[in-house]
């Protein structure tokens, strides 16, 4: 259980670090396409959904 917890914290720390770096967000292509596709899928269940860039 301790190993799982430490691994979980490590993964969360790495993902948080990657998320706050704007250069990573700019270099990863397809993020806006994935956001638009996700917004479209959400609209099938809940109509008032908007996607602006990479934010739903």
C-alpha positions as a Python dict, from the first residue, in 0.01 Angstrom:
ca = {
    (1, 'X'): (0, 0, 0),
    (2, 'X'): (286, 237, 77),
    (3, 'X'): (442, 166, -263),
    (4, 'X'): (114, 250, -438),
    (5, 'X'): (80, 575, -244),
    (6, 'X'): (436, 687, -321),
    (7, 'X'): (398, 598, -688),
    (8, 'X'): (66, 783, -699),
    (9, 'X'): (226, 1096, -550),
    (10, 'X'): (516, 1075, -794),
    (11, 'X'): (286, 1047, -1095),
    (12, 'X'): (69, 1335, -970),
    (13, 'X'): (377, 1553, -922),
    (14, 'X'): (507, 1480, -1272),
    (15, 'X'): (168, 1543, -1433),
    (16, 'X'): (122, 1868, -1240),
    (17, 'X'): (466, 1989, -1346),
    (18, 'X'): (391, 1909, -1711),
    (19, 'X'): (52, 2079, -1687),
    (20, 'X'): (180, 2412, -1555),
    (21, 'X'): (452, 2443, -1818),
    (22, 'X'): (301, 2642, -2106),
    (23, 'X'): (570, 2527, -2350),
    (24, 'X'): (440, 2171, -2321),
    (25, 'X'): (83, 2285, -2385),
    (26, 'X'): (194, 2473, -2696),
    (27, 'X'): (409, 2191, -2832),
    (28, 'X'): (152, 1914, -2797),
    (29, 'X'): (-46, 1917, -3119),
    (30, 'X'): (-406, 1809, -3138),
    (31, 'X'): (-512, 1946, -2802),
    (32, 'X'): (-763, 2186, -2953),
    (33, 'X'): (-898, 1912, -3179),
    (34, 'X'): (-940, 1682, -2880),
    (35, 'X'): (-1118, 1961, -2690),
    (36, 'X'): (-1355, 2029, -2977),
    (37, 'X'): (-1430, 1659, -3014),
    (38, 'X'): (-1493, 1623, -2641),
    (39, 'X'): (-1726, 1924, -2642),
    (40, 'X'): (-1917, 1774, -2932),
    (41, 'X'): (-1956, 1444, -2746),
    (42, 'X'): (-2069, 1623, -2430),
    (43, 'X'): (-2327, 1817, -2633),
    (44, 'X'): (-2495, 1486, -2714),
    (45, 'X'): (-2595, 1464, -2347),
    (46, 'X'): (-2600, 1828, -2234),
    (47, 'X'): (-2663, 2096, -2496),
    (48, 'X'): (-2510, 2419, -2352),
    (49, 'X'): (-2141, 2328, -2385),
    (50, 'X'): (-1877, 2561, -2528),
    (51, 'X'): (-1516, 2495, -2623),
    (52, 'X'): (-1272, 2785, -2641),
    (53, 'X'): (-922, 2677, -2742),
    (54, 'X'): (-824, 2403, -2498),
    (55, 'X'): (-1092, 2488, -2239),
    (56, 'X'): (-1434, 2324, -2230),
}
